[in-house]
Amino acid sequence: MTEEDTGTRRKHPEKALSAAFVRTTTKPGKYSDGHGLTLIVDKSGAKRWIQRIMVRGKRTEIGLGSTSLVSLAEAREKALENRKLARAGGDPLQAKRTAQALLTFEEAARKVHKLHEPTWRNKKHAAQFISTLETYTFPRIGKLKVSEVTTADVLAVLQPIWLEKAETARRVRQRIGTVMKWAVANGWRQDNPAEAITQALPKHDRTPKHRKALPYDKVSEFLVALKASEAGEATKLALELLILTASRSGEVRLADWSEFDLENATWTRPAERMKMKKEHRVPLSPRALEVLADARKLNGGEGLVFPGMKHGKPLSDMTLSKLVKALGYDVDVHGFRTSFKTWAQERTNFAREVSEAALAHAVADKSEAAYARSDLFEKRRRIMDSWAATHVADRAVVVGFN
């Protein structure tokens, strides 16, 4: 049934070939079907599909693949699709080139990671974005074209970890979604499969899990135990300063002597180390100044205030956590901020915004934040002096009883 054999083609112009013929024919030649679809049989016996159609007024030949990979039905479907696109003014060849040039999911993810890297708070967050995808996503869908990833593929990534590693799974889903949004913006796909699987996954228990905190009336007792412990002096001083200033662990561990104005009892923390990415001044109580004076005796007052065991490296967060647990207190280091906040609520008359500013929390109401230009520094000095003085007095009572 060559091009010269027109009898069949006149009867069924769009279905001149059969699947059996495509499978069994070995005679070299060109065998037409419909919509310009032609089966090419080479002298070597290899068989492939081509399509000849008019694209924007020009006769064009498009390769559709080998018969071993593309069935007659698939070839017909693609030929019809190409013809419709060409009649609408499109270019099937260009569409094919675009599809072939599409990035894989892994390639797209690495590109998105590179684009977003300057906006992340620190190198750790940037590294976590790509490392979670490397661990959980690339092994399953990394080699798929970003346009080919389906909701089933995303589901296959998330299901094994959705309940067992809930927080990690949520982050993986969010990061897959970020890559997909970028693909949508580039016109490579119309949907975000990471958002289309909500009903297919069981709901997580979203009950807030609060950090374990020490009751504020037990903090003085803790400081006495801390003072008497055999831990390293720098570790003990770092933990006490953290409590006295109601600071986050990283804010204290990474503190540099250049940030302190001891004469004016002020600690100015740079924006890049703050959660809200805003410079924050901390008033230093008399006891906090004593802690810093002791720390200066250890390292001469240059570089990191609380260096770790390795030269040039700060104390680790785990070092502080281990010390708290070693002293017999099942609480989190971050929980001392809660101790301060509860004390301020229950034992003082300071306004809520003063304790919130002391914790370097952002004003939640955007309208209010637009007008709240003061950092309430002098009021914060009074509350921090009161917080520290409470523990100095209470420690004297605790020690007296011992």
Beta strands, then each sheet from edge to edge (+ up, - down):
strand 1: 29-32
strand 2: 37-41
strand 3: 47-55
strand 4: 58-66
strand 5: 260-261
strand 6: 266-269
strand 7: 280-283
sheet 1: 1+ 2- 3+ 4-
sheet 2: 5+ 6- 7+
end
